[in-house]
């Protein structure tokens, strides 16, 4: 049975649904969008900006005292925030601009803990093209629409399919080297490796059991914050490159059997990139 939505989750669902309607219209008229480049291979469009503004307005109206960390607008609010939204209004912009129907809205809610540190307490990853809304609240499980999610049960690498993100033009040399080492080690051992172009959906698909694991280096907090909680609430592991339950520039996720195996290979790749 699907749990009753909390007030926070109700706000997140509504913000994602509203932004999705405009994104779908833009996606169907993508040739008319104005696009600029943040860097080689790194794009931002009118669609990103409009979706981010829509989400920002809805979240601020519902929770005016919360801080924000957004892909395009950056950080806002008090440095001593108790609650913070992490928002990627369009994860998979390159896919979107090429008419590839694999992109998502990602919203996470982060809480500062009294004893120090923070935790993600609620998460939404919404794929409007497919009508798939992945969501989770800490301690309440993970869901795809109204269906409970569980990670896959595969145990052996030769049966596994992993997802990843391939470094592009703005990536550092160490990131490219780490990726090449990890990919070269895994390819002969696994059933397949996929690169679909949306970190948020890669994590959501791990939670749904479609992938057995996922890794990426050079990632941003707004790309992965929501997806990491969804994986954990689906019974999997989602950590940084050191195996800690933290959001960092490397993420490794998988079911309980695959995560330690994937983490070992990723750590070897990271070590090789440091020389």
Secondary structure, 3 states (H helix, E strand, C coil): CCCCCCHHHHHHHHHHHHHHHHHHHHHHCHHHCCEEEEECCEEEEHHHHHHHHHHHHHHHHHCCCCEEEECCCEEECCCCCCEEEEEEEEECHHHHHCCCCCCEEEEEEEEECCCCCEEEEEEEEEECCCCEEEEEECCCCEEECCEECCCCCCCCHHHCEEEECCCCCCCCHHHHHHHHHHHHHHHCCCCEEECCCCHHHHHHHHHCCCCCEEEEECCCHHHHHHHHHHHHHCCCEEECCCCCCCCCCEEEEECCCHHHHHHHHHHHHHHHHCC
